[in-house]
Amino acid sequence: MAQELDFDLPLSRYLKASVAAELQAKDVETLSDLIDMIYNNPKGWSEVIGMKSDRAMGIIVWLYKKSDSGIELPEFLLRKAQDSVKTYYGTKIEDVGVASWHEVVNQKTSPVKRRAGAVKTNKNLGPLETLTIPKNLDGSNGKNRGDPAHNALAVDTDVEAIKLWLRAKATNANTQEAYKKEAQRFLLWCLIEKRIELSSVGLEECSQYLRWLEMLGRTDPKIWAKQWIEPQETWIGPKNVSRESEQWKPFNKALGFTSRKSANTIVRQLFSFLQKTGYLKFNPFDQISSKVPLLPGEGKPKEFADRSLSKDQWMEIMSYLEKMPEDIVKARLKVILLLGKGLGMRASEMLNARCSWIERARFGSEETTVINIVGKGDKQRRLPLSDEDCDIINEYLILRGRPDYRTNEAASVPIIAKLRPGDSSPKSEGLSRSGLWLILHDFLENVAVEIQRENPSDASKLRASSLHWLRHTFAVSSLEVMPVNIVQTALGHASVNTTTRYISPDDQAILEAMKLKNQSDGY
C-alpha cells in the first residue's frame, strides 16, 4: 500500500534530518517546494544549491519510488532514476528517505485497508509484549553498548534488557505496569520517531524526548510537523483500549505535569539500571536536568486538596445513594465508597482486597475489627472498621451469595466484585480497574444530573471526579481532626511530605483570614 504523502508537510517528515536541513537552509521547506525546484531546473537544480551528486541522485530515486503516491518526475530525471536503480549502472546513490513507522517495527504485518470514516488503527504499533523489531534496530549493535564481558544482564537486545529491568525493579504489579508503560513509550519513540536503537540514544535524543512529551497532544499539526516525523495521531488513541486491540496506542491524551514528571523519572531509572549493570557504557540522562518545566497555562500543579469533595458535595452523593433501590448495585456502591472515602484505599487496594483482610485485633485493652490493607510494595497498614462498616460489607456479600466475611470459606472472596461473575470461583468475580472506574464514573454522572439545575458547580465537580478523589477526600477530611503523622500512616504514605500536600484551607477560611488581616492593616 502506497504511503500517503502530504506535499505541504516539512521535508523532515520524509527525508533524513541532514538532507532536510540542507534543503531547508536553501529555503526549500516542503515536498511541494522541492518538486517545484526540480521541475523549474531538471538538469541543474542540485548544482544551484550546491548539493553533492550522490545525495541529489538519492532524492531523485526516492521521488521515483513514490510515483504511486502522485509524484511525476520530468522525463530527463525519470530516465536517470530508472537507470540508477539498475544494479549495473554504478552510480553512487545516498539513501535519503526515512522509513514510515510500519516499515520499522513488526515488518511482517501487512497494513490493513479501512473504509472511509473508519477508525485508523496501528496494527504494527504494538505494546512491549508483541513488538517485532528488525535486527538493525534491536540494540545488539547499539553505539552505547557496554563491554559484553561486563554485562551483568547477559542479554543482547534492548527489549530483553527492559524485561529484565522490569522483573528486577518492579515486583509490585501496579509499579510494573507503570514502568512498562513508560519504557515501551520511550522504546517506540526511539524506533519510530528517531529510527534508532534505545541503546544508541545520546544526550540530543534524550533531550528531544522530554520536549516531545511536552508538545504531544497540544501542538498545532503544522508546527508539530516542522519538528517531528510522525504525526500526533500516530501516538494518541482512545482510552481504555485493550493492549491486544488494533486501536491500541501508547498515549490517550496529552500528558500533564505529573505524568511528564513520572515519565521522566521512570526512563531515567531504566537508563541508570542499564548503565550500572554494564549493558550500557553511559547514561545520557545524567547530563540532562531532571527538572520538568511547567507549560504555559498549567500554572502551579493542583494541590491534592483541590481534587477532593467538599462536605456539601459528599452530602449530595449520600443523599442520591440513599434514594436508590435496595439492591446489589446500591450495596456494591456503598462498599466502594466505604473503602475509598471511608478508609482512603487506593484503587489497586480495593481490587485486591479479600475478606481475609478483615480480622479482630487488640489495641491495648480494647478489641476491635480491623482491615489489614496490603498497599504499595506489599506494605501493610491496619485501620479499624466500625460495626456499621462491617454490616455494609456483609450485606453486600449476602446479596452475592457469599458467606459471612468472618468464616474460613470467605477468606479468598473479593470484597468488591462483578455483578455477574463468570463462574462460582472467587477468582472469576474480581473487578478490573476499568470496571471499577466505570462503576463510580456512571454513579457520579447520575448524581451530577440530579443536582445540575440547583447546583451546576457541584455537578461539574462531580463529573470531573475520579476514583482517586475518594482517597483525596478521606485525606483532607482526616487532616481536619487528626495529626498529620497519623493520617500519613492511615494513607500508607512513605513520606509525611506527601501527606502535607493535602492540607489546604477552604475558601471560606481564607476569606475570613484575609478579612482579619485587612482589618489589622487598617484597610
NORFEN-V676564 format. One record per backbone hydrogen bond with DSSP energy under -1.0 kcal/mol. NH is the residue of the N-H (numbers start at 1). CO is the residue of the C=O. If there is no record, write none. Layout:
BEGIN
NH|CO ; NH|CO
END
This chain:
BEGIN
9|6 ; 11|29 ; 13|10 ; 14|11 ; 15|11 ; 16|96 ; 20|16 ; 21|17 ; 22|18 ; 23|19 ; 24|20 ; 25|21 ; 26|23 ; 27|24 ; 28|23 ; 31|9 ; 32|7 ; 34|30 ; 35|31 ; 36|32 ; 37|33 ; 38|34 ; 39|35 ; 40|36 ; 41|37 ; 45|41 ; 48|44 ; 49|45 ; 51|46 ; 56|52 ; 57|53 ; 58|54 ; 59|55 ; 60|56 ; 61|57 ; 62|58 ; 63|59 ; 64|60 ; 65|61 ; 67|64 ; 69|66 ; 70|67 ; 71|66 ; 78|74 ; 79|75 ; 80|76 ; 81|77 ; 82|78 ; 83|79 ; 84|80 ; 85|81 ; 86|83 ; 89|86 ; 94|54 ; 98|14 ; 103|100 ; 104|101 ; 105|101 ; 106|132 ; 109|106 ; 118|115 ; 122|246 ; 125|122 ; 126|124 ; 130|127 ; 137|134 ; 138|135 ; 142|139 ; 144|199 ; 145|142 ; 146|279 ; 150|147 ; 151|148 ; 152|150 ; 152|277 ; 158|138 ; 161|157 ; 162|158 ; 163|159 ; 164|160 ; 165|161 ; 166|162 ; 167|163 ; 168|164 ; 169|165 ; 170|166 ; 176|172 ; 177|173 ; 178|174 ; 179|175 ; 180|176 ; 181|177 ; 182|178 ; 183|179 ; 184|180 ; 185|181 ; 186|182 ; 187|183 ; 188|184 ; 189|185 ; 190|186 ; 191|187 ; 192|188 ; 193|189 ; 194|189 ; 196|190 ; 200|197 ; 201|198 ; 206|202 ; 207|203 ; 208|204 ; 209|205 ; 210|206 ; 211|207 ; 212|208 ; 213|209 ; 214|210 ; 215|211 ; 216|212 ; 218|215 ; 224|220 ; 225|221 ; 227|224 ; 228|224 ; 234|231 ; 235|232 ; 236|232 ; 237|251 ; 245|242 ; 248|245 ; 251|235 ; 260|256 ; 261|257 ; 262|258 ; 263|259 ; 264|260 ; 265|261 ; 266|262 ; 267|263 ; 268|264 ; 269|265 ; 270|266 ; 271|267 ; 272|268 ; 273|269 ; 274|270 ; 275|271 ; 276|272 ; 277|273 ; 278|275 ; 279|274 ; 280|274 ; 281|144 ; 286|283 ; 287|284 ; 288|285 ; 298|295 ; 306|303 ; 307|304 ; 308|305 ; 314|310 ; 315|311 ; 316|312 ; 317|313 ; 318|314 ; 319|315 ; 320|316 ; 321|317 ; 322|318 ; 323|319 ; 324|321 ; 327|325 ; 331|327 ; 332|328 ; 333|329 ; 334|330 ; 335|331 ; 336|332 ; 337|333 ; 338|334 ; 339|335 ; 340|336 ; 341|337 ; 342|337 ; 343|338 ; 344|340 ; 345|339 ; 350|346 ; 351|347 ; 352|348 ; 353|349 ; 355|413 ; 356|411 ; 357|354 ; 358|355 ; 359|370 ; 361|368 ; 363|366 ; 366|363 ; 368|361 ; 370|359 ; 371|383 ; 372|357 ; 373|381 ; 375|379 ; 378|375 ; 379|376 ; 381|373 ; 383|371 ; 385|369 ; 390|386 ; 391|387 ; 392|388 ; 393|389 ; 394|390 ; 395|391 ; 396|392 ; 397|393 ; 398|394 ; 399|395 ; 400|396 ; 401|398 ; 402|397 ; 407|404 ; 411|408 ; 413|410 ; 415|353 ; 418|429 ; 436|432 ; 437|433 ; 438|434 ; 439|435 ; 440|436 ; 441|437 ; 442|438 ; 443|439 ; 444|440 ; 445|441 ; 446|442 ; 447|443 ; 448|444 ; 449|445 ; 450|446 ; 451|447 ; 452|448 ; 455|451 ; 459|455 ; 460|456 ; 461|457 ; 462|458 ; 463|459 ; 464|460 ; 469|466 ; 470|467 ; 472|468 ; 473|469 ; 474|470 ; 475|471 ; 476|472 ; 477|473 ; 478|474 ; 479|475 ; 481|478 ; 482|478 ; 487|483 ; 488|484 ; 489|485 ; 490|486 ; 491|487 ; 492|488 ; 493|488 ; 500|496 ; 502|499 ; 503|500 ; 510|506 ; 511|507 ; 512|508 ; 513|509 ; 514|510 ; 515|511 ; 516|512 ; 517|513 ; 518|514 ; 519|515 ; 520|516 ; 521|517 ; 523|518
END
